[in-house]
């Protein structure tokens, strides 16, 4: 067991999306765990889904590390806290190694995270139909930014052991640490927002185990562990975040967090901040439960409400309970899929409309093409359950739905500015203690937002619910 400053660590990145870094990461994490190692898993970027696969492979919660939304100090603080006590940390990258919040810098990229953490990088490349070209790829990535330590390559979709030998012979500058063959029987399923969440039904244990077994057979794990152990001591964050401290023995409030097949997109950091501020997290299922737990606030995260819209719509007792909670001015914060649940109806791609909570006067209409993607900066223009006007924080959008018509009779308290492309627009639908938006916020960008939500719940509790 190592201290956080000494934790052996590697970043598994890739030449680009689709190269196989998630499969390689799951395989390596699972294979190391099978050796008896305690693996701390992390994901670069705004992704919610890959961490669910990490959790299945590692047996522990995977944390997101996003340079643009969180900033260096919060990334270091999250890493050192979550990696404490582990034998090795495996950090999966996002997109390509140098892709991030802007096309002209490493801001928000996996490369930036690797440099902040002093972590050596293992690059995954799709090697199908490739031999000597792998040397050019390795050379380019090794020298594009020499402050990033490229320690080796994993070649995905190799055709045979002989093919892997050819690749090793070609890449003399950067070692090939192994490869993975194509294995369609264990391929992870996908849907329009990327991979499915890794629940037991969608991704059986045997599927995770298959990639761990292949990694143990095809990848030189001893070398990977040695590379990780050679990482330099890590400087701790200079200013620990008090909002991440352990919660008090007696919670100040109880917050119900929707968690089921429809709602499961949450940054672990956000939930830990709420707990650190004295909130007790209570999970409930809008799809299956018939009543709300006794709570002082509600959070509906993102997810796939359209996938089980009929089930959500049919659970009228839950919808009535949510409506009654809001009618009593109970604090309710919703993001993306949660916003969709609060509308009059979700209209699916086949044109069917499924009635929802009706708290926002619009329908959430699904489209077959992406409607918004990318980082955003938010400034609140009026008081909300997150606090006073003028609050600024960062977040991300990734959605296939829109609201139609534009909601009437509800204030918009967000001025939203996309990080890249597009002009500022208004959003953030707020009525009393209800706040709903398509933006997935990361409260490391401004911990005051989490504090504001907890205070709203405490105040409501104090007033006697």
Secondary structure, DSSP 4 states (H G I P E B T S, - for coil): ---GGG--EEEEEESSTTSSHHHHHHHHHHHHHHTT--EEEEEESS-SSHHHHHHHHHSS--EEE-HHHH-HHHHHHHHHHHHTT-SEEEEE--SSTT-SS-TTS-TTSHHHHHHHHT-EEEEEEE-TT-STHHHHHHHHHHHHSTTS-EEEEEEEEE--HHHHHHHHHH--SS-EEEEEE--GGGPPPEETTEEPP--TTTS-HHHHHHHHHHHHHHB-HHHHHHHHHTSPPPPPPSS--GGGSPPPSS-SEEEEEE-SSSEEE--HHHHHHHHHTTEEEEEE-TTT-SS--S-SEEEE-EE-GGGGHHHHHH-HHHHHHHHHHHHTT-EEEEETHHHHHHEEEEE-TTS-EEE----EEEEEEE-SS--EEEEEEEEESS-BTTBSTT-EEEEEEEESEEEES---SSEEEEEEEESSSS--EEEEEEETTEEEES-EEEGGG-THHHHHHHHHHHHHHHTT-
